[in-house]
Amino acid sequence: VNGSQSPSGRLRMVKCAVCSNSEDQHLITRCDKCKKNYHLGCLDPPLSRMPKKSRTFGWMCSDCGDDTEESDSPQVDTEAPR
């Protein structure tokens, strides 16, 4: 499921971006933003199950999620009058 088809039609093994291991392919998920693959247990924090994806929403690793939170969230001026 997580591997991709090579031109020869054989399944290609993917490696985890953290541990560089290709074992436990069924426990590897792919970030929809950076396109890196991660074992569920190598993530920070680790995931206990595969993240849910839909046609409109994908999954992002914490590195990519941190980038979007900083750029998308409005800055609140706590000193502004109410």
C-alpha positions, 0 to 999 in steps of 0.5 A: 500500500505504501510502496509505489509501482516501479516502471517494471511493475514491481513494488518498490520498498520505501525507507523511513526518513528518520531511521532509514529502515525499510522494514515494516512497510505496513507501518510507514506513512507518507507526508502529503506535503514533503513526500517523505515516508515515516514509520509511525513509531519514528514520528514525534510524537509517535502515532499508534495507528495510520493517519486518516486521509480523504480526497480533500485532506491529507496528512502532514508530518509534524515538521510540515505542520509546524511550518503551516501553523506559523505562516497561516495563523494570525498574529494576535496583538495582546496589547491592542485596545478591546 
